[in-house]
Amino acid sequence: MGLIDFYTLMAVLVLVLVVYELYDLKKKTEIKKEEIQLERERIALETKKREEEK
């Protein structure tokens, strides 16, 4: 009975780690999207500023 409990515990731990990694990956992806959007906005503002200077 103890061996079954051990493998059940290991399965739960692996599942928790996988779910955590997926959540972490999702968060990192969202942050990267926001960084890309901010960079695009910065470039657009710089371009607009240069066009106004001409």
N, CA, C and O atoms as a GROMACS GRO file, in nm:
protein
  216
    1MET      N    1   0.082  -0.120   0.000
    1MET     CA    2   0.000   0.000   0.000
    1MET      C    3   0.087   0.126   0.000
    1MET      O    4   0.050   0.227  -0.060
    2GLY      N    5   0.202   0.120   0.068
    2GLY     CA    6   0.289   0.237   0.074
    2GLY      C    7   0.347   0.274  -0.060
    2GLY      O    8   0.368   0.392  -0.088
    3LEU      N    9   0.373   0.175  -0.145
    3LEU     CA   10   0.429   0.200  -0.277
    3LEU      C   11   0.329   0.275  -0.366
    3LEU      O   12   0.367   0.365  -0.441
    4ILE      N   13   0.203   0.237  -0.357
    4ILE     CA   14   0.099   0.304  -0.435
    4ILE      C   15   0.086   0.449  -0.391
    4ILE      O   16   0.072   0.539  -0.474
    5ASP      N   17   0.090   0.472  -0.261
    5ASP     CA   18   0.083   0.609  -0.210
    5ASP      C   19   0.202   0.692  -0.259
    5ASP      O   20   0.185   0.810  -0.292
    6PHE      N   21   0.320   0.633  -0.265
    6PHE     CA   22   0.439   0.703  -0.312
    6PHE      C   23   0.422   0.746  -0.457
    6PHE      O   24   0.449   0.862  -0.491
    7TYR      N   25   0.377   0.655  -0.542
    7TYR     CA   26   0.360   0.688  -0.683
    7TYR      C   27   0.247   0.788  -0.703
    7TYR      O   28   0.255   0.873  -0.793
    8THR      N   29   0.143   0.780  -0.623
    8THR     CA   30   0.034   0.879  -0.631
    8THR      C   31   0.088   1.017  -0.594
    8THR      O   32   0.057   1.116  -0.661
    9LEU      N   33   0.166   1.023  -0.488
    9LEU     CA   34   0.226   1.150  -0.447
    9LEU      C   35   0.317   1.206  -0.555
    9LEU      O   36   0.314   1.326  -0.584
   10MET      N   37   0.398   1.121  -0.616
   10MET     CA   38   0.487   1.165  -0.723
   10MET      C   39   0.407   1.217  -0.843
   10MET      O   40   0.443   1.318  -0.903
   11ALA      N   41   0.299   1.148  -0.876
   11ALA     CA   42   0.214   1.190  -0.988
   11ALA      C   43   0.153   1.327  -0.960
   11ALA      O   44   0.149   1.412  -1.049
   12VAL      N   45   0.107   1.349  -0.839
   12VAL     CA   46   0.048   1.478  -0.802
   12VAL      C   47   0.154   1.587  -0.807
   12VAL      O   48   0.128   1.697  -0.857
   13LEU      N   49   0.272   1.559  -0.757
   13LEU     CA   50   0.380   1.659  -0.760
   13LEU      C   51   0.418   1.696  -0.903
   13LEU      O   52   0.437   1.814  -0.934
   14VAL      N   53   0.429   1.597  -0.989
   14VAL     CA   54   0.462   1.624  -1.130
   14VAL      C   55   0.352   1.707  -1.194
   14VAL      O   56   0.380   1.801  -1.268
   15LEU      N   57   0.228   1.674  -1.166
   15LEU     CA   58   0.115   1.748  -1.221
   15LEU      C   59   0.117   1.894  -1.174
   15LEU      O   60   0.096   1.986  -1.253
   16VAL      N   61   0.144   1.914  -1.046
   16VAL     CA   62   0.151   2.050  -0.992
   16VAL      C   63   0.264   2.128  -1.059
   16VAL      O   64   0.247   2.244  -1.094
   17LEU      N   65   0.378   2.064  -1.077
   17LEU     CA   66   0.491   2.132  -1.143
   17LEU      C   67   0.458   2.169  -1.287
   17LEU      O   68   0.493   2.278  -1.332
   18VAL      N   69   0.393   2.081  -1.358
   18VAL     CA   70   0.355   2.108  -1.498
   18VAL      C   71   0.258   2.225  -1.504
   18VAL      O   72   0.273   2.315  -1.587
   19VAL      N   73   0.157   2.224  -1.417
   19VAL     CA   74   0.059   2.333  -1.415
   19VAL      C   75   0.127   2.465  -1.380
   19VAL      O   76   0.098   2.568  -1.441
   20TYR      N   77   0.217   2.462  -1.283
   20TYR     CA   78   0.289   2.584  -1.245
   20TYR      C   79   0.373   2.636  -1.361
   20TYR      O   80   0.375   2.757  -1.387
   21GLU      N   81   0.442   2.548  -1.430
   21GLU     CA   82   0.525   2.590  -1.544
   21GLU      C   83   0.440   2.650  -1.655
   21GLU      O   84   0.480   2.748  -1.718
   22LEU      N   85   0.324   2.591  -1.681
   22LEU     CA   86   0.234   2.647  -1.783
   22LEU      C   87   0.187   2.786  -1.743
   22LEU      O   88   0.183   2.877  -1.826
   23TYR      N   89   0.152   2.804  -1.616
   23TYR     CA   90   0.110   2.934  -1.566
   23TYR      C   91   0.224   3.036  -1.580
   23TYR      O   92   0.203   3.148  -1.624
   24ASP      N   93   0.344   2.995  -1.541
   24ASP     CA   94   0.461   3.082  -1.549
   24ASP      C   95   0.490   3.121  -1.694
   24ASP      O   96   0.521   3.236  -1.723
   25LEU      N   97   0.481   3.024  -1.783
   25LEU     CA   98   0.504   3.051  -1.925
   25LEU      C   99   0.401   3.150  -1.979
   25LEU      O  100   0.434   3.239  -2.057
   26LYS      N  101   0.275   3.133  -1.937
   26LYS     CA  102   0.169   3.224  -1.981
   26LYS      C  103   0.198   3.366  -1.933
   26LYS      O  104   0.184   3.462  -2.009
   27LYS      N  105   0.240   3.380  -1.808
   27LYS     CA  106   0.271   3.512  -1.753
   27LYS      C  107   0.388   3.575  -1.828
   27LYS      O  108   0.383   3.694  -1.862
   28LYS      N  109   0.492   3.498  -1.854
   28LYS     CA  110   0.609   3.550  -1.926
   28LYS      C  111   0.570   3.593  -2.067
   28LYS      O  112   0.620   3.694  -2.117
   29THR      N  113   0.482   3.517  -2.130
   29THR     CA  114   0.435   3.552  -2.264
   29THR      C  115   0.358   3.683  -2.262
   29THR      O  116   0.375   3.767  -2.350
   30GLU      N  117   0.272   3.701  -2.162
   30GLU     CA  118   0.195   3.825  -2.150
   30GLU      C  119   0.288   3.944  -2.129
   30GLU      O  120   0.268   4.050  -2.188
   31ILE      N  121   0.388   3.927  -2.045
   31ILE     CA  122   0.484   4.035  -2.019
   31ILE      C  123   0.560   4.069  -2.147
   31ILE      O  124   0.582   4.186  -2.177
   32LYS      N  125   0.601   3.966  -2.222
   32LYS     CA  126   0.673   3.990  -2.347
   32LYS      C  127   0.586   4.065  -2.447
   32LYS      O  128   0.634   4.156  -2.515
   33LYS      N  129   0.457   4.029  -2.455
   33LYS     CA  130   0.365   4.099  -2.544
   33LYS      C  131   0.355   4.247  -2.506
   33LYS      O  132   0.356   4.334  -2.593
   34GLU      N  133   0.346   4.274  -2.376
   34GLU     CA  134   0.338   4.412  -2.330
   34GLU      C  135   0.466   4.488  -2.364
   34GLU      O  136   0.460   4.604  -2.405
   35GLU      N  137   0.581   4.424  -2.347
   35GLU     CA  138   0.708   4.489  -2.381
   35GLU      C  139   0.715   4.521  -2.530
   35GLU      O  140   0.761   4.629  -2.568
   36ILE      N  141   0.669   4.429  -2.614
   36ILE     CA  142   0.669   4.452  -2.758
   36ILE      C  143   0.576   4.567  -2.793
   36ILE      O  144   0.611   4.652  -2.876
   37GLN      N  145   0.459   4.571  -2.731
   37GLN     CA  146   0.363   4.679  -2.757
   37GLN      C  147   0.422   4.814  -2.716
   37GLN      O  148   0.409   4.912  -2.790
   38LEU      N  149   0.486   4.820  -2.601
   38LEU     CA  150   0.548   4.945  -2.556
   38LEU      C  151   0.659   4.988  -2.652
   38LEU      O  152   0.674   5.107  -2.681
   39GLU      N  153   0.737   4.893  -2.700
   39GLU     CA  154   0.844   4.925  -2.795
   39GLU      C  155   0.785   4.980  -2.925
   39GLU      O  156   0.838   5.075  -2.982
   40ARG      N  157   0.676   4.921  -2.972
   40ARG     CA  158   0.611   4.971  -3.094
   40ARG      C  159   0.560   5.113  -3.073
   40ARG      O  160   0.575   5.199  -3.161
   41GLU      N  161   0.499   5.138  -2.957
   41GLU     CA  162   0.448   5.273  -2.929
   41GLU      C  163   0.563   5.374  -2.923
   41GLU      O  164   0.550   5.486  -2.972
   42ARG      N  165   0.675   5.334  -2.862
   42ARG     CA  166   0.791   5.423  -2.852
   42ARG      C  167   0.844   5.456  -2.991
   42ARG      O  168   0.876   5.572  -3.019
   43ILE      N  169   0.853   5.356  -3.077
   43ILE     CA  170   0.902   5.378  -3.214
   43ILE      C  171   0.806   5.469  -3.290
   43ILE      O  172   0.849   5.557  -3.364
   44ALA      N  173   0.676   5.446  -3.272
   44ALA     CA  174   0.577   5.530  -3.340
   44ALA      C  175   0.589   5.675  -3.295
   44ALA      O  176   0.580   5.767  -3.376
   45LEU      N  177   0.608   5.696  -3.166
   45LEU     CA  178   0.622   5.833  -3.115
   45LEU      C  179   0.750   5.898  -3.169
   45LEU      O  180   0.748   6.016  -3.206
   46GLU      N  181   0.859   5.824  -3.173
   46GLU     CA  182   0.983   5.879  -3.228
   46GLU      C  183   0.968   5.913  -3.375
   46GLU      O  184   1.016   6.017  -3.420
   47THR      N  185   0.902   5.827  -3.449
   47THR     CA  186   0.879   5.852  -3.592
   47THR      C  187   0.793   5.977  -3.611
   47THR      O  188   0.823   6.060  -3.697
   48LYS      N  189   0.688   5.989  -3.532
   48LYS     CA  190   0.600   6.105  -3.541
   48LYS      C  191   0.677   6.232  -3.507
   48LYS      O  192   0.660   6.335  -3.573
   49LYS      N  193   0.761   6.226  -3.405
   49LYS     CA  194   0.840   6.342  -3.364
   49LYS      C  195   0.936   6.384  -3.475
   49LYS      O  196   0.951   6.503  -3.501
   50ARG      N  197   1.000   6.287  -3.540
   50ARG     CA  198   1.093   6.318  -3.649
   50ARG      C  199   1.020   6.380  -3.768
   50ARG      O  200   1.071   6.471  -3.832
   51GLU      N  201   0.900   6.329  -3.797
   51GLU     CA  202   0.823   6.383  -3.909
   51GLU      C  203   0.780   6.526  -3.880
   51GLU      O  204   0.775   6.609  -3.971
   52GLU      N  205   0.748   6.556  -3.754
   52GLU     CA  206   0.707   6.691  -3.718
   52GLU      C  207   0.825   6.788  -3.725
   52GLU      O  208   0.806   6.907  -3.751
   53GLU      N  209   0.947   6.738  -3.702
   53GLU     CA  210   1.065   6.824  -3.707
   53GLU      C  211   1.101   6.863  -3.850
   53GLU      O  212   1.168   6.965  -3.870
   54LYS      N  213   1.059   6.786  -3.947
   54LYS     CA  214   1.095   6.814  -4.087
   54LYS      C  215   1.020   6.932  -4.142
   54LYS      O  216   1.038   6.969  -4.258
   0.00000   0.00000   0.00000
